[in-house]
Amino acid sequence: MLKLINNQVHGTHIQFVEHPQPKRKTMVWAVVNKHDKTHLGFIGWFPRFRKFSFFPQKNTVYEEVCLRDIAEFCETMTKRQRDKRKLEKQNAGTARTVAGHGIPGTDDID
């Protein structure tokens, strides 16, 4: 089960640390061992799957608790991203409708 501690997400044995990438549209998180701070991989958007995915470091091994935490984190972040995009599209549609006098897509007509 994931917990939010000091503005960071912690699993049982791992934590997810925000790792901003200026040129990316979506956030990236480093996956780190909580006990010795070893970098295990990262979570990032995978366009072909249209969801956040885990990209492990070479020669790393995971047991079921860590895998569940990683899966839960990916699912949660994917849902947040989809909700965010849905809201952005709704707000953009509302702006066009209001500017276009109630007719969607006619915001340049006065």
C-alpha positions in Angstrom: 0.0 0.0 0.0 1.3 3.4 -1.0 1.7 6.3 1.5 2.4 10.0 1.1 5.2 11.1 3.4 6.8 14.5 3.2 5.3 15.0 -0.3 6.9 11.8 -1.6 5.1 8.5 -2.3 6.4 5.5 -0.4 5.7 1.8 -0.9 6.7 -0.9 1.5 10.3 -1.1 0.3 10.5 1.5 -2.4 9.8 5.2 -2.9 8.8 7.2 -5.9 10.7 10.5 -6.3 9.6 13.1 -8.8 12.2 13.6 -11.5 11.0 16.6 -13.7 12.0 16.4 -17.3 11.6 19.9 -18.9 11.0 18.6 -22.5 8.4 16.0 -21.5 4.7 16.6 -21.4 4.3 14.2 -18.5 6.0 13.7 -15.2 8.8 11.1 -14.6 9.5 9.4 -11.2 12.6 7.6 -10.1 12.0 4.4 -8.3 14.4 4.1 -5.3 15.0 1.4 -2.7 14.0 3.0 0.6 16.7 1.3 2.6 19.9 1.9 0.6 18.7 4.5 -1.9 19.6 2.3 -4.9 18.1 3.5 -8.2 15.8 0.7 -9.4 14.3 2.3 -12.5 11.8 5.0 -13.4 8.1 5.4 -14.1 7.3 7.3 -17.3 4.6 7.7 -19.9 4.7 4.9 -22.6 2.8 6.3 -25.6 2.1 2.9 -27.2 0.3 1.7 -24.1 -1.1 5.2 -23.4 -0.3 4.8 -19.7 2.5 5.2 -17.2 4.9 2.2 -17.2 7.9 1.0 -15.2 11.3 1.0 -16.9 13.6 -1.1 -14.6 17.4 -0.8 -14.4 19.3 -3.8 -15.8 20.0 -6.6 -13.3 17.3 -5.6 -10.8 15.0 -8.2 -9.2 11.6 -7.6 -7.6 9.3 -9.5 -5.4 5.5 -9.4 -5.3 5.2 -6.5 -2.8 7.4 -4.2 -4.8 5.7 -5.2 -8.0 2.2 -4.4 -6.5 3.4 -1.0 -5.3 4.8 -0.2 -8.7 1.6 -1.4 -10.4 -0.6 0.6 -8.0 1.5 3.7 -8.6 1.4 3.4 -12.4 -2.4 2.8 -12.3 -2.9 5.9 -10.0 -0.8 8.2 -12.1 -2.4 7.0 -15.3 -5.8 7.7 -13.9 -4.7 11.2 -12.7 -3.2 12.0 -16.2 -6.4 10.8 -18.0 -8.6 12.8 -15.6 -6.4 15.9 -16.2 -6.6 15.6 -20.0 -10.3 15.0 -19.8 -10.8 18.2 -17.8 -8.5 20.2 -20.1 -10.6 19.0 -23.1 -13.8 19.9 -21.4 -12.5 23.3 -20.4 -11.3 23.9 -24.0 -14.7 22.9 -25.4 -16.5 25.2 -22.9 -14.3 28.1 -23.9 -15.0 27.6 -27.6 -18.8 27.2 -27.0 -18.9 30.5 -25.0 -16.8 32.4 -27.4 -18.7 31.0 -30.4 -22.1 32.1 -29.0 -23.2 28.6 -28.1 -22.1 26.8 -31.3 -19.0 24.6 -30.7 -16.0 25.3 -32.9 -17.3 28.8 -34.0 -15.2 31.0 -31.7 -13.8 33.0 -34.6 -17.4 34.1 -35.8 -18.8 37.4 -34.4 
